[in-house]
């Protein structure tokens, strides 16, 4: 009995290996076409990432820059400096940047999702000039983020900025012209331009999802006497969940690593955004490349990477059932 079982097991293994070899031979050209992409991924992503992880354990600064990867190994000291050392240069503002990034990411993600659905439902209807309206709503997405930062930096100026001119001089909503680029107003000065630029992508994704929903569902709901809110809550939103999940993931990752708008709004990358305008990426860039603290900068970047991985893990745990093709 054991001999027959072993023979049967060996036969199954031989069949599997022969099928695997046959599959490789049949798809050899396809695998060969993947080699350039694999090499590019290794060169562009994986090798720099491994180097970055290694640099986070080195004492790499202005004095040891010529040694690069041969700089003194100091273990987890860079991580300690970033998180706990009050005298560390890179820790100055890091916790504020972490707080700002959390607020910024949550508000921008929720706002682009909510406004994206509203706009998608509006432009999904039949009306005159619908194509022109759709094109106009996509324009912010076409504008480079660097340009968005520069333009909105001018718009937020206290005396000559268009926003204060409209709110104070024309509409008389504000009693005085506030400093939007100073103090706690800074967080809104970076949130609103990001929503403005990210909204078109959210809208177009939601619009694609809406157009994939069969009208039969809504016709059946009309027969049952459902109102607009009931149809949205029980038909539209559940069927949009797969698109919504991807939309939220894109927004979360993009906002955690956001840099361009803030960097260009405050001194073209050379200025200091302040306690309420600094994000993790601007803080790390400034301390790494202007103060030459490459070791602590790499450690801070690794902390952000693990933070982003944790956010993605939570996202997957929440949306994993909606990502399965049924």
Long-range contacts (C-beta under 8 A, 24 or more apart in sequence): 52-298, 52-301, 52-302, 53-298, 53-302, 55-294, 55-295, 55-298, 56-295, 56-298, 56-299, 56-301, 56-302, 57-295, 58-295, 58-298, 59-295, 60-294, 60-295, 60-298, 61-292, 61-293, 61-294, 61-295, 62-292, 65-292, 65-294, 71-295, 74-295, 78-295, 78-296, 78-298, 78-299, 79-299, 79-302, 79-303, 81-296, 81-299, 82-296, 82-299, 82-300, 82-303, 83-303, 88-296, 89-287, 89-291, 89-293, 89-296, 90-283, 90-284, 90-287, 90-288, 90-291, 90-293, 90-296, 90-297, 90-300, 93-275, 93-278, 93-283, 94-280, 94-283, 94-300, 96-275, 96-276, 96-278, 97-278, 97-279, 97-280, 97-282, 97-283, 98-280, 100-187, 100-276, 100-277, 100-278, 100-279, 101-255, 101-256, 101-258, 101-279, 101-280, 103-187, 103-191, 104-187, 104-190, 104-191, 104-194, 104-255, 104-258, 104-279, 105-252, 105-255, 105-256, 107-191, 108-191, 108-194, 108-195, 108-198, 108-251, 108-255, 109-248, 109-251, 109-252, 109-255, 111-191, 111-195, 112-195, 112-198, 112-199, 112-201, 112-202, 112-247, 112-251, 113-202, 113-244, 113-247, 113-248, 113-251, 115-195, 115-199, 115-202, 115-203, 116-199, 116-201, 116-202, 116-203, 116-205, 116-206, 116-247, 117-202, 117-206, 117-240, 119-199, 119-203, 119-206, 120-203, 120-204, 120-206, 120-207, 120-209, 120-210, 121-206, 121-210, 121-236, 123-203, 123-207, 124-207, 124-210, 124-211, 137-199, 137-200, 137-203, 138-200, 138-204, 139-200, 140-196, 140-197, 140-199, 140-200, 141-197, 141-198, 141-199, 141-200, 141-201, 141-204, 143-197, 144-260, 145-197, 145-260, 145-261, 145-264, 146-260, 146-264, 147-264, 148-193, 148-196, 148-197, 148-260, 148-261, 148-264, 149-193, 149-260, 149-261, 149-262, 149-263, 149-264, 149-265, 150-264, 150-265, 150-268, 152-189, 152-192, 152-193, 152-196, 152-261, 152-265, 153-181, 153-264, 153-265, 153-266, 156-180, 156-181, 156-189, 156-265, 157-181, 181-265, 181-266, 181-277, 182-274, 183-274, 183-276, 184-276, 185-276, 186-273, 186-274, 186-275, 186-276, 186-277, 187-276, 187-277, 189-265, 189-277, 190-261, 190-262, 190-265, 190-273, 190-277, 190-279, 193-261, 193-265, 194-255, 194-258, 194-261, 197-261, 198-251, 198-254, 201-247, 201-250, 202-247, 202-251, 205-243, 205-246, 205-247, 206-240, 206-243, 206-244, 206-247, 208-243, 209-239, 209-240, 209-242, 209-243, 209-244, 210-236, 210-240, 212-239, 213-239, 213-240, 241-319, 241-322, 242-322, 242-323, 244-322, 245-315, 245-319, 245-322, 245-323, 248-315, 248-319, 249-312, 249-315, 249-319, 252-308, 252-311, 252-312, 252-315, 253-308, 253-312, 256-280, 256-304, 256-307, 256-308, 256-311, 257-281, 257-304, 257-308, 259-285, 280-304
